[in-house]
Amino acid sequence: MKIDEEYFNSEEFQEILENYEASINVGSNPFMDADDLVDLADYYSWQGDDDKAEQAIDYALELYPGSTLPNVFKARKALAEEDYAEAEFYADEIENRDDPDYHYLLAEIMIAEGDVEKADEYLREYGKHVEPDEYEDYVRDCANLYIDYGESEKSYEWMMRSRGDESDDFKELMARTLFGLGKYKDSERIFNELIDHHPYSKQYWNALASAQLMNEDYSNAITSSEFAIAIDPEDSDALSQKASGLLRLGNYEEALKYYRKYCELEPDDEFGFLHQGVCLVNLGRNDEALTTLRTALALAPDDSPFLVQIYQELAFCYGALHQVAQAMQMLDKTETLSCDHVDMLVVRGHILLQNQQVHKAEEAFKMAIMKSDHAPSVLLRIIVSLYDNRYIQACYEMLLRFFEMVHEYYPDYHSGNAYMALCCYDLGRVDEFMKYLRLAVANDPQEAQGVLACLFPEGTPVSDYIPYMEQRLQNIS
């Protein structure tokens, strides 16, 4: 559902809100249009006040039991709770079967139930009866419906049926669709255009920050989230996005501050406590991390998308505290969950290696290699585990064999050079270090920055790595 932030901030809506709340506060129910009451319910939902939203929509249905939009609101709430029978009940309550919103709702129920093609067929058939001067709006409404359910390809199909224009509504819908398709740079460009028109829209600043985070442009994502925070210091989305950018840049202390602020605003959300734990683990504050991660686990419902990561971080934490049995118990819990089980085997091996259980670590690593069919990414993760556990010489030797295999079977795979450069640096192999540094910068600059930034002054761009190191080595010699 698209939130009309600009309307909610308008004098017109604020007057409606003020009059409604004044009446409610003195115990009377004002007579209002159904559309205004639905706007109030949408506003309260946007503010996170579900009780007030429910009160407004129930009052709308009391006044207008067969009205379209109040019943659509109730049906959508039922769909969010996967109660399809209740959603269909509210659809049946709608009196005006010619209202396009009634037909959108029927299609939405089909999409929510997983029958996307049936919904698409229904919408295309209904579209034949839409008046020509209303067809553009109809196409965009259908695209909006699909993007709300993450069906970006379908949204894009409907967008391509539109003639398009320079309106902000069209641009926003296209930006959201492109984001869903993974075209983050194009999405970012459009959100920047929207911000030029609406510089005080935290919604657009947050959307821009999301696109930049997904495009791994962490510094600019932080800047964008700071604009949103300046507009609303208690905007939890902006706080979490700034924290995520800081986390990605390895600034764990600052990230921790913003995740804590997020948790103050969203105390029941496991996401914030999980990422506090990630920061604390990276800072080596494992006892604190353990407490925070246990809070995340207690808050997480059984279907939480973060459950696997919580178990993984708890395993890392227990491993760092040399409580290996507890670490293995956490990883055991992921076996029945939907996740990358090969990845969990690598984590298992890493923790066992960290605690000098070399034979068991080898077994876990071998199983991961077998199950992944010798995937280069898995082999590289195991090699990195050797480095992290300070088996530097073994890491160097495995990387040499890794490159031989990769060059023969995966000629387009370029990762690993930065890790080899780091190994050679630690082992004092200067010529090899420079060779692999050049390869890393040329073939995978993002990996080069992530792995080798510790060897350079803070903020050094990757393009300066080679001249900086050449000058440094020249000064040493």
N, C-alpha and C positions, 0 to 999 in steps of 0.2 A: 504494500500500500504506500503510495506516494504521500508524504507529509507536506502540506502547504505551510511551511514555516513563515513565509512572508505574510500570509493571511492571518495566521495566529498572532503575529506581532502588530497587525493593523489596528487602527483606532476602532474600526467597525466591529471587529471580533472582540476586542478588549471590552467594548461597551456591552456586548451581548454577555460576555463572561461575567462582568461585574454585576449586571442586573440579575443574572441567574443565581450567582452565589449569594447576593444580598437577600434574595427571596428564600433560598434554601436555608440560610443561616437564621432566619426568623421563623422557620417551620412552615412556610407556604410554598406551594408549587406554582410557578408562573406559567401562564398559557403561552406556548411557543410553537413555532413551526417545527415540523419533524426534521427538516434539513439542519436547522440551527442546533437542535439537540444532538444530532449525529456529529456535527462539527465539534460540539463540546465534548462528546465521548471520544472522538479522535484526538482532541487536544489533551484530555486527561490521560489517554493511553500513551501518547507521545511523552508526557511528563512522568510516566511510570506509575500513575495513580489509578490502578485498575478498579478499585472500589467506587471511586467517583465516576469513572467511565461507565461502569455497570449501572449505577444509579441513574445517570442521564439517559441511557439507552432504554432502561426499563420504563422510565417515565414517558419516553417517546412512544413506546409500544402500548402503554396505558392509554395515551391520547389517540394514537393512530395504529391500531393493532394490525391492519393490513398494509401499512405503508412499506414501500420498498426498502429504503436505505436502513431503517432500524433493524429490519429482519435480515438484511445482508450483513450488517455489523454482527448480529448474534450468530449467524451461520458461519461467518469467518472465524469468530472466536471458537466455535465448535470444531471447525476444521483444524485450527491450531492445536486443539487437544485430541485430534484424530477421532472425533466423535462424528462419524459421517451420517449416522441416522439422525442425530439432532440437527445437523446442517441441512439435511433434506427436509426435516420438519419445518424449519424456518423458511426454506425456499417455498414450500407448499402454502405457507401463510401469506405470501405476497399476492395481492389482489390483481394488480396491473401486470398481466402476462405479456403486454406489449412493451414494457419498460426494458430497454437494453440491459440495465443492471440485473434484471432477473435472468436474462440469458447468460450474461457474464458469470453469474453465480452458479448456474447449472454447469457451465464449462469448468469453472474453478473446482467444483466438487469432483468432476471427472479427473482433473489434473492431480488433485490432492490424493485421490484413490489410486493414482499411478497410470491412468489410461489417457496418456497425453495425445495419442493419435486420434482417439475417439473425440476428445475435446476439440482438437484441431478441425476435424471433419464437421463437428457441430457448428463451430464458429464460422467456418467457410460457407456452410449452407445458410446459416442465419444472415451472413453478410450479403447474400444475394437479395435480401429483402430490405436492406438499409438504404435510405434515401441517398442519392448521389452527393448532395451537399453535406451529408453527415458521415460519409464514408471515411474521410480522412481521420476524424475523431475516433471512429470505430476501430480502424486499423491500429491506431496508437493505444487505445484502451486494451486491445487484444495483446499487443506487444508488452504493455505494462503488466498484464495478468501473468504472462509467461515469465517475465523477469522476476516477479515476486516469488516464483517457485523455482528459481535457478535454472529455468529452461532457456538458456541464452540463445541457443541455435534457433529455437522456434521464435523467440522474440526478434531475432535478426531477420528471419524470413518475413515476419509481418512488417517490420520496419522497412524492408525493401519494397513492400507494396505501397508505401506512402510516397507522395511526391516530395516530401521533405520541405523544410523552410528554415529560417533563421531564428525561430522562436526559442526561448529558453526551455520551454517544455520539451520540444523536440530534441534539442541538444542534450538535455539531461537524460532523457530516455536512451538516446544513442550512446552517451557516455557510460551509462549503467550497463547497457547491452555489451558494449565493447569490453568493459571490465570483466563481465561474466565469460566472455570468449577468450580471456587471457591477453587481450590486446591493451596492455596497461599504459603504454606510451601514448597511444591514440586517445584512450580514456582520459589520461592526464591532460592532454592538450585541450580537450573540450571542457573539462572542469576548470581549467585556467581561464578559458573564455567566459564561462559562467561567473566566475569570481570577479572578473572585470566589470560585470554588470551588477553583481551583488557582493560587494566586498565585506559585508558584515553577516554573511550567511555561514554560520558554523557548520551547517549541513554540507555545503560545498567544500569548505576547508577540510572537513573530515573525509569526504569522498576523495579529495585530492591526495590527502595523506595516505589513504588506503592504497590508491593506485601507485604511489611512490614506494610504499613499503613492498608491495608485490613486485615492483620493478627493481627492488634492492637498492633504491636510491634513498638510503636511510637518513642522510643529513638533511635533504630537502623535505623528507617526510616529517622529521622533527620540527623543522621550521613551519610547515603547514599546520601541524597540530598545535604549535604555539599560538598561531593566529586564532584558532578555534578556542583555545584556552583563554586568550585575551578577551574574546567576545563573551565567553561563559566559563569562569574559573572552575565550575563544578560540572562540566560536561565530561561524563565518564568515558565516552568514546575517545575524545581528544586526549585525555590523560593516559588511557591504555595505549593509544597509538604513539604518543611521545615515548612512553616507557618501552614499547616494543622496538622503536628506532634506536634508543639508547642501548638496549640489550643487544641488538644486532651489531652495534659498533663496539661492544665489549665494555661499555661504561656502566658496569654493574651497580656501583654505588648510587649513581643518579637514577638509573632505571628503578632500583629498589624504592627510592623515595616516591616515584610516581605510581608504581604499583600499589604502594601503601595508601596513597591518596585515593586511588581507584577503589581499593577495598573498603575504605571509609564510606564511600558513596554506594558501593555494591557489596555489602557484607555477606550476602548469601551466594555470591558467584565464585565458584571454584577456580575460575580462570585467573583471577588476581592473586589468590594465594599460591596457586601452582607456580606462577611466574615470579612471585617473591622467592619461592623456594629455589627456582632456577638461578636467580641472582645470588642467593646466599650460598648455594653449592659452588658456584664459580668463584665466590669470594673466600671459599674455604671455611665458611662459618656453618659447619655441618650440623651441629647440635641445634642451632636456630632453624636451619633448613628443615630438619626432621619435624620439628613442632609445626612449622608452617605447612609443610606438605601433608601432615596428618590432618590438619584443618581442611585442606583442599579435598582430601579423600572423604572426610566426614560429610562435606557439603555436596559432593558429586553424586548425582542420581545414577542409577544403573545404566542409563543410556547416554551418559555424558560423553561428548566427543573428546574430552580431555582425560578420560579415565586411564587409557594406555600410557599417556605421557606422565600422569601422576605416579603410576606404578614404576615406570622407568626411572623417574627422578628419585623416588624413594629408594630404588635399588642402588642408584649411583651414590646416594647419601649413606646408606648402610654400608656399601662397599668402602667408601672413604673412611668410615668409622671402624672398618675391619670386622663388621658384623655380617659375615658372609652368608650364614644360614638365612638371616632375615632378608638379605638382598635377593637370594635365590627364591624365597617365598614370594616376593613381590613380582619377580619375573614369571614365576609359575602361574600367577593370576592372569597374566596376559594370554595364556595359551588358549583360553576359551573365548577370547575377544577378537573382534575383527581388527587385524593390524598386520604389519609386516613381520611375520614370525622369523624370517631370516635375520632381520635387523635385531630382533630380541636375542637371537643366538649370539650375534656379535657383541651385544651389550653384556651378555652372560660371560662370554670369554674374556672380555675386557676386565670385568670385575674380578674374575678368578685370577687373571694374570696380575692384577693390581695387588692381590693378596697372596702372591707367590704360589698359587695352586696351578703350576705350569701345565702338568699333565691334563688336568680337567679343562683348562683353558684351550689347550690344543684340540681336545675332543669337540668342544663347542665350536671352535673356529672351523675345523674340518667339516662338521655337519653343515655349517652355514655355507661353506664353499660348495659342498655337494648339492644342497637344496637350491642354490642360486645358479647352478650350472656354470660355476667359475666366472660369475659376472664381475667385470673389472671394478665396479663401484664397491662391491662387497670385499674383494681382495684388498682394495685400497684402504677401506675402513679398518680391516684387520692389521694392515701395516701401520696405520696411524696409531692404533692401540699399542703396538710394540714401541713406537716412539714415545707416546705419552707415558708409558711405564718404564721409560729410560733404557730400553733394549736397543740402543742406538746402532751398534754394529749389525745386529740381526736385522734391523729395519733397513739399513743401507743395502745389505745383501739381498733382502727380499725385493726391494725396489728395483734392483738391477734385473732380477729374474722377471719381475712384473713388467718392466718396459719391453723386454724381449717378447713376452707373450702378447702384450697389447699391440706392439708394432706389427706382429704377424697376423693376429686375428681381428684386431679392432683399430685399424689405422686412423679412424676419426676421433679416437678417444685421447684427450690431451691432459687429463688431470694427473696429478702425482708429481709434476716437476717441482712445485713449490716445496713439497715435503722432502724431496730428495735434496733440494738446495739447503733446507734446514739441517738435514742429516750431515751433509758435507761441511756445513758451517761448524757444527758441533765437533765433527771429527777432524777439523783442521785441513780439509781437502780443498784448498783455496781455488785452484783452477777448475775443479769439478763444480764447486759452489757457484762460480761465475757462469759456467756453462748452463747449469740448471736454472739459475736466476734468470738468465736471458730467455730460456725456453718458457719459463713460467710467466714472465711478463708478456711475451709475445703471444702465447697460446691461451692463457687463462688468467687475465689480470685480476679477476675477482678472487680466485683462489690465491693468487700471489699476495694480494692485500690481506686476506683473511689469515693466511699462514705466516707471512713474513713481516708483517707490520711491526712486530716486536723488535726487529733488527734496525729499525729506522726511527728518527725523531718523530714524535706524534704529529700526525697530519701530513706527512710526506706523501705526495701523490705517487701512484704506481709508476707513472711515466718517468719519475726522477730516481727510481730505485737503482737503476744501473749506473748512471753518472755519479750518484752519491756514493755507491759502494766502490766504484773505480777510484774515485778521489780518496776515499778513506783508506783503501788498500795501498794506494800510492804513498800516502802520508806515513803509513806504518813501515813501508819498505824503505 
